[in-house]
Amino acid sequence: MNRIGLIFSTLLFMLVLASSTLFVVDQRQFGVVYSFGQIKDVITEPGLNIKLPPPFQNVSYIDKRLLTLDSTDSEPMLTAEKQRVVIDWYVRWRISAPSEYIRNVGLNEAAGASQLNRVVRNAFQEEINKRTVKELLSLKREALMAAVKVEVLNAVRGVKPWGVDIVDVRITRVDYVEAITESVYRRMEAERKRVANELRSTGVAEGEKIRADAERQREITIANAYREAQIIKGQGDAEASRIYGEAFGRDPQFAQFYRSLDAYRNSFNSKSDVMVLDPSSSDFFKVFRGGAGGAGNPPKK
């Protein structure tokens, strides 16, 4: 029984010793071995490693992946024409030299992000002070981001290097401060309304001009058509009168008889027509009475 207990105690001791001396470095991390608070070794390759048990040696880990730092404040910056603008940006960076990073920046990624945020903001402020709003919104934005990247690299590679690489610096948004933005929107809206009203007025004037011209052309066309119609009608009436004259001139009594019949037909066209005349004295019924020149007394040959 004592032998089993001894074996169990020995195994437990060895497990505790192994857990305190063996450590694994992930492929996404640097392993930093400390000996009495000083950096003893930096493990850059993944795998199983050995160290002395605490308190002789300790190990900590730092991320070696590409990190992203986004802007966190919304304090406005002044442009060259003293306009207050707000920008959003981000920086892609990574820790390349863990020893320098720990000595000059901090023990974790948050320390580097905090200091890098300050450096990047100062670099943006300095470069934006040299440029106008129009340049910030144009293709010159690329030059601005390149200049900021150079300034940040110079800062992190100074007298006390940070042990980091700056991969990229980008601007995601440039905008006026809220008060100015509202004023700009109102001014843009007023300008658009003015242009719209001007276009409407021009359209109405052009419409009235077109309608007036169309009305004038209509009146001219109708007048010309009426004139042509009256001319043709007059010519037709004249020709009809000539033909009637020639036809009726050959036999005036027959012409009078025919015209009387035509008058009777037009007068008695409807059953409801009523005429109040004296047949004995009215010339209208002379043909019916067989008077002189009527159908009852045809002219002698």
C-alpha positions as semicolon CSV with decimal commas, in nm:
position;residue;x (nm);y (nm);z (nm)
1;M;0,000;0,000;0,000
2;N;0,284;0,237;0,089
3;R;0,455;0,144;-0,236
4;I;0,146;0,238;-0,439
5;G;0,121;0,567;-0,252
6;L;0,487;0,640;-0,321
7;I;0,443;0,571;-0,691
8;F;0,132;0,791;-0,705
9;S;0,310;1,074;-0,522
10;T;0,610;1,045;-0,755
11;L;0,390;1,060;-1,064
12;L;0,200;1,358;-0,925
13;F;0,527;1,538;-0,850
14;M;0,657;1,472;-1,200
15;L;0,332;1,599;-1,353
16;V;0,353;1,917;-1,149
17;L;0,719;1,958;-1,243
18;A;0,642;1,900;-1,612
19;S;0,356;2,148;-1,608
20;S;0,584;2,411;-1,459
21;T;0,877;2,348;-1,693
22;L;0,707;2,264;-2,023
23;F;0,513;2,516;-2,230
24;V;0,368;2,530;-2,581
25;V;0,406;2,823;-2,817
26;D;0,120;2,863;-3,065
27;Q;0,191;2,955;-3,429
28;R;-0,002;3,281;-3,372
29;Q;0,215;3,395;-3,080
30;F;0,559;3,481;-2,957
31;G;0,669;3,309;-2,635
32;V;0,873;3,537;-2,405
33;V;1,067;3,368;-2,125
34;Y;1,147;3,585;-1,819
35;S;1,416;3,507;-1,564
36;F;1,373;3,709;-1,246
37;G;1,186;3,979;-1,436
38;Q;1,437;4,003;-1,721
39;I;1,381;3,874;-2,076
40;K;1,573;3,550;-2,101
41;D;1,461;3,423;-2,439
42;V;1,203;3,487;-2,713
43;I;1,051;3,182;-2,881
44;T;0,942;3,265;-3,236
45;E;0,872;2,916;-3,370
46;P;0,569;2,711;-3,261
47;G;0,618;2,393;-3,061
48;L;0,695;2,244;-2,717
49;N;0,962;2,418;-2,512
50;I;1,132;2,381;-2,171
51;K;1,202;2,640;-1,902
52;L;1,293;2,643;-1,536
53;P;1,002;2,620;-1,293
54;P;0,874;2,935;-1,122
55;P;0,996;3,150;-0,964
56;F;1,317;3,101;-1,161
57;Q;1,156;3,148;-1,499
58;N;0,811;3,255;-1,627
59;V;0,662;3,275;-1,976
60;S;0,418;3,518;-2,138
61;Y;0,275;3,540;-2,488
62;I;0,242;3,823;-2,740
63;D;0,030;3,810;-3,056
64;K;0,234;3,793;-3,376
65;R;-0,063;3,827;-3,616
66;L;-0,159;4,133;-3,819
67;L;-0,354;4,366;-3,588
68;T;-0,605;4,639;-3,671
69;L;-0,631;4,966;-3,484
70;D;-0,948;5,171;-3,550
71;S;-0,989;5,535;-3,457
72;T;-1,182;5,576;-3,134
73;D;-1,224;5,952;-3,088
74;S;-1,432;6,197;-3,288
75;E;-1,246;6,518;-3,209
76;P;-1,250;6,753;-3,509
77;M;-0,933;6,854;-3,692
78;L;-0,863;7,183;-3,869
79;T;-0,788;7,193;-4,241
80;A;-0,575;7,451;-4,421
81;E;-0,880;7,681;-4,463
82;K;-0,968;7,638;-4,092
83;Q;-1,261;7,405;-4,154
84;R;-1,341;7,160;-3,875
85;V;-1,361;6,804;-4,005
86;V;-1,394;6,462;-3,845
87;I;-1,210;6,164;-3,994
88;D;-1,230;5,791;-3,932
89;W;-0,921;5,584;-3,998
90;Y;-0,761;5,248;-3,928
91;V;-0,405;5,114;-3,912
92;R;-0,287;4,760;-3,985
93;W;0,021;4,676;-3,774
94;R;0,208;4,383;-3,621
95;I;0,471;4,320;-3,353
96;S;0,797;4,223;-3,523
97;A;1,053;4,247;-3,240
98;P;0,904;4,129;-2,908
99;S;1,207;4,226;-2,698
100;E;1,206;4,588;-2,820
101;Y;0,828;4,602;-2,792
102;I;0,828;4,488;-2,427
103;R;1,114;4,721;-2,327
104;N;0,987;5,035;-2,504
105;V;0,608;4,993;-2,532
106;G;0,446;4,745;-2,295
107;L;0,373;4,387;-2,204
108;N;0,065;4,336;-2,423
109;E;-0,098;4,449;-2,746
110;A;-0,327;4,698;-2,574
111;A;-0,029;4,909;-2,465
112;G;0,097;4,936;-2,823
113;A;-0,251;5,015;-2,957
114;S;-0,293;5,298;-2,704
115;Q;0,037;5,463;-2,791
116;L;-0,003;5,402;-3,164
117;N;-0,346;5,568;-3,154
118;R;-0,189;5,886;-3,020
119;V;0,092;5,886;-3,278
120;V;-0,142;5,825;-3,573
121;R;-0,384;6,096;-3,463
122;N;-0,103;6,351;-3,429
123;A;0,026;6,256;-3,775
124;F;-0,320;6,298;-3,929
125;Q;-0,363;6,635;-3,757
126;E;-0,031;6,759;-3,892
127;E;-0,103;6,647;-4,248
128;I;-0,466;6,768;-4,252
129;N;-0,350;7,114;-4,141
130;K;-0,161;7,135;-4,472
131;R;-0,456;7,040;-4,694
132;T;-0,797;7,175;-4,789
133;V;-1,128;6,991;-4,765
134;K;-1,133;6,955;-5,144
135;E;-0,796;6,780;-5,135
136;L;-0,917;6,547;-4,859
137;L;-1,210;6,441;-5,079
138;S;-1,011;6,410;-5,402
139;L;-0,744;6,172;-5,528
140;K;-0,489;6,352;-5,309
141;R;-0,625;6,150;-5,018
142;E;-0,383;5,872;-5,120
143;A;-0,091;6,111;-5,079
144;L;-0,222;6,210;-4,736
145;M;-0,239;5,848;-4,617
146;A;0,110;5,778;-4,754
147;A;0,248;6,083;-4,571
148;V;0,083;5,976;-4,245
149;K;0,228;5,627;-4,281
150;V;0,578;5,772;-4,325
151;E;0,540;5,989;-4,014
152;V;0,415;5,696;-3,806
153;L;0,702;5,476;-3,925
154;N;0,952;5,746;-3,832
155;A;0,794;5,768;-3,486
156;V;0,801;5,394;-3,414
157;R;1,155;5,355;-3,554
158;G;1,303;5,644;-3,360
159;V;1,568;5,646;-3,090
160;K;1,376;5,380;-2,897
161;P;1,226;5,148;-3,161
162;W;0,887;5,002;-3,079
163;G;0,957;4,672;-3,251
164;V;0,643;4,701;-3,469
165;D;0,575;4,720;-3,842
166;I;0,312;4,956;-3,988
167;V;0,157;4,774;-4,281
168;D;-0,112;5,019;-4,391
169;V;-0,286;5,343;-4,294
170;R;-0,631;5,418;-4,437
171;I;-0,901;5,685;-4,410
172;T;-1,255;5,547;-4,409
173;R;-1,455;5,870;-4,372
174;V;-1,409;6,246;-4,395
175;D;-1,695;6,465;-4,281
176;Y;-1,770;6,803;-4,133
177;V;-1,860;6,832;-3,767
178;E;-2,231;6,783;-3,700
179;A;-2,320;7,153;-3,677
180;I;-2,142;7,238;-4,000
181;T;-2,278;6,927;-4,171
182;E;-2,634;7,034;-4,096
183;S;-2,562;7,382;-4,230
184;V;-2,402;7,238;-4,545
185;Y;-2,702;7,010;-4,603
186;R;-2,942;7,303;-4,564
187;R;-2,737;7,514;-4,805
188;M;-2,720;7,228;-5,056
189;E;-3,096;7,177;-5,024
190;A;-3,162;7,548;-5,078
191;E;-2,933;7,551;-5,383
192;R;-3,104;7,247;-5,533
193;K;-3,446;7,403;-5,473
194;R;-3,331;7,726;-5,640
195;V;-3,206;7,536;-5,943
196;A;-3,528;7,331;-5,956
197;N;-3,745;7,645;-5,938
198;E;-3,536;7,810;-6,207
199;L;-3,576;7,508;-6,432
200;R;-3,951;7,498;-6,364
201;S;-3,982;7,869;-6,449
202;T;-3,784;7,821;-6,768
203;G;-3,999;7,521;-6,856
204;V;-4,322;7,711;-6,794
205;A;-4,201;8,004;-7,008
206;E;-4,095;7,770;-7,288
207;G;-4,429;7,588;-7,261
208;E;-4,624;7,913;-7,289
209;K;-4,411;8,016;-7,586
210;I;-4,470;7,684;-7,760
211;R;-4,845;7,695;-7,687
212;A;-4,872;8,054;-7,813
213;D;-4,684;7,966;-8,131
214;A;-4,901;7,657;-8,182
215;E;-5,216;7,865;-8,128
216;R;-5,094;8,124;-8,378
217;Q;-5,015;7,855;-8,632
218;R;-5,358;7,703;-8,570
219;E;-5,534;8,034;-8,630
220;I;-5,329;8,097;-8,944
221;T;-5,404;7,747;-9,075
222;I;-5,776;7,779;-9,002
223;A;-5,790;8,125;-9,162
224;N;-5,608;8,006;-9,473
225;A;-5,832;7,700;-9,495
226;Y;-6,145;7,913;-9,450
227;R;-6,024;8,156;-9,717
228;E;-5,951;7,872;-9,958
229;A;-6,289;7,715;-9,879
230;Q;-6,473;8,040;-9,940
231;I;-6,289;8,091;-10,267
232;I;-6,374;7,739;-10,381
233;K;-6,731;7,778;-10,258
234;G;-6,766;8,110;-10,441
235;Q;-6,624;7,956;-10,756
236;G;-6,866;7,662;-10,722
237;D;-7,163;7,895;-10,663
238;A;-7,062;8,103;-10,962
239;E;-7,028;7,794;-11,179
240;A;-7,360;7,659;-11,051
241;S;-7,530;7,992;-11,121
242;R;-7,380;7,997;-11,470
243;I;-7,501;7,644;-11,539
244;Y;-7,844;7,722;-11,391
245;G;-7,856;8,041;-11,596
246;E;-7,770;7,864;-11,917
247;A;-8,013;7,581;-11,846
248;F;-8,301;7,797;-11,733
249;G;-8,234;8,060;-12,002
250;R;-8,335;7,816;-12,268
251;D;-8,693;7,789;-12,127
252;P;-8,777;8,052;-11,863
253;Q;-9,132;7,925;-11,806
254;F;-9,008;7,571;-11,739
255;A;-8,740;7,712;-11,513
256;Q;-9,005;7,899;-11,313
257;F;-9,216;7,583;-11,298
258;Y;-8,920;7,370;-11,180
259;R;-8,817;7,616;-10,915
260;S;-9,176;7,637;-10,791
261;L;-9,188;7,257;-10,756
262;D;-8,857;7,266;-10,568
263;A;-8,999;7,532;-10,336
264;Y;-9,312;7,320;-10,278
265;R;-9,100;7,013;-10,199
266;N;-8,889;7,202;-9,945
267;S;-9,194;7,365;-9,787
268;F;-9,394;7,042;-9,747
269;N;-9,103;6,821;-9,651
270;S;-9,259;6,724;-9,315
271;K;-9,616;6,623;-9,228
272;S;-9,617;6,870;-8,944
273;D;-9,540;7,170;-9,167
274;V;-9,821;7,427;-9,165
275;M;-9,851;7,731;-9,396
276;V;-10,115;8,002;-9,360
277;L;-10,164;8,162;-9,705
278;D;-10,447;8,278;-9,928
279;P;-10,430;8,046;-10,231
280;S;-10,643;8,281;-10,441
281;S;-10,416;8,582;-10,406
282;S;-10,072;8,432;-10,328
283;D;-9,826;8,384;-10,612
284;F;-9,681;8,085;-10,423
285;F;-9,960;7,855;-10,554
286;K;-9,969;8,004;-10,904
287;V;-9,851;7,673;-11,054
288;F;-10,128;7,484;-10,875
289;R;-10,387;7,732;-11,007
290;G;-10,256;7,692;-11,363
291;G;-10,195;8,061;-11,400
292;A;-10,011;8,236;-11,675
293;G;-9,668;8,101;-11,725
294;G;-9,760;7,791;-11,523
295;A;-9,766;7,425;-11,625
296;G;-10,132;7,460;-11,743
297;N;-10,039;7,718;-12,009
298;P;-9,717;7,604;-12,166
299;P;-9,565;7,841;-12,411
300;K;-9,660;7,811;-12,776
301;K;-9,396;7,674;-13,008
